[in-house]
Every structure is written in C-alpha cells, then in structure tokens.
C-alpha cells in the first residue's frame, strides 16, 4: 500500500464524479497531512474523496454517492 492512498475505493461513476475514495479514521482522528494531500489531489481529478470516522458515516456517504447526492463540503481537510 502506498502512503496516503485512501482505504476504500468505489470505481463507479456517479453524477460528475469518476469514483469515490474514502479514508477511514477512528473516532476523533483526522487524516494525516499525506492522506489529506491525496484526498485533495483526488478531488482535483474529478473524484469524490472524503474521510469517515465510522461505519455508519461511510455507509451513508456511499449510499448518497450512488444516488448522486454527494455533499462536497461534508468534511474539511486538516
């Protein structure tokens, strides 16, 4: 695994996005600088890329992504 690569990838187009990437974190943790840089680079290349701190959060994100209802501002990067 390369440093900074998100934990989950959904290679399915939805709306304007080419795919979804999710970095999983434990409660109260945030992405490292390397991970945040990778999420930003993915966003700049037409991917939905976010971090989640629970299964439920990731599940909600994936379902909404597949429905084309993604919130681009759902979390901020460090």
C-alpha positions in Angstrom: 0.0 0.0 0.0 1.3 3.5 -0.9 1.3 6.1 1.8 -1.7 8.4 1.6 -3.9 6.1 -0.6 -7.4 6.0 0.9 -8.7 2.8 2.5 -11.7 2.3 0.3 -12.4 2.9 -3.4 -15.6 2.6 -5.3 -14.8 2.6 -9.1 -18.3 3.6 -10.1 -19.2 6.9 -11.9 -21.9 8.9 -10.2 -23.0 12.3 -11.4 -19.9 14.3 -12.2 -17.6 12.0 -10.3 -15.4 9.2 -11.7 -15.4 7.3 -8.5 -15.4 7.5 -4.7 -12.5 7.3 -2.3 -12.8 7.0 1.5 -10.1 7.3 4.1 -11.3 5.5 7.3 -10.3 7.0 10.7 -11.1 6.1 14.2 -13.3 8.5 16.3 -11.7 11.8 17.0 -8.8 11.1 14.5 -8.2 13.1 11.3 -6.3 12.3 8.1 -2.5 12.8 8.2 -1.1 15.5 6.0 -0.1 12.9 3.4 -3.6 11.5 3.4 -5.2 14.9 3.2 -2.9 15.8 0.3 -4.0 12.6 -1.5 -7.7 13.4 -0.9 -7.2 16.9 -2.3 -5.4 15.5 -5.4 -8.2 13.0 -6.0 -10.8 15.8 -5.7 -8.8 17.9 -8.2 -9.0 14.9 -10.6 -12.8 14.5 -10.6 -13.2 12.0 -7.8 -15.3 12.3 -4.7 -12.8 11.8 -1.9 -13.6 12.1 1.8 -12.7 10.7 5.2 -15.1 9.0 7.6 -14.8 8.1 11.3 -17.4 5.3 11.5 -19.0 2.5 9.5 -22.3 4.4 9.6 -20.7 7.5 8.2 -19.1 5.6 5.4 -22.3 3.7 4.7 -24.3 7.0 4.5 -21.6 8.5 2.2 -21.6 5.5 -0.2 -25.4 5.3 -0.4 -25.7 9.1 -1.1 -22.9 8.9 -3.6 -24.7 6.2 -5.6 -27.8 8.3 -5.5 -25.9 11.3 -6.9 -26.5 13.2 -3.7 -22.9 14.0 -2.5 -22.2 17.0 -0.3 -18.8 18.3 -1.5 -18.4 20.1 1.9 -19.2 17.2 4.1 -15.9 17.4 5.9 -12.9 19.7 5.9 -9.3 18.6 5.4 -6.7 19.3 8.1 
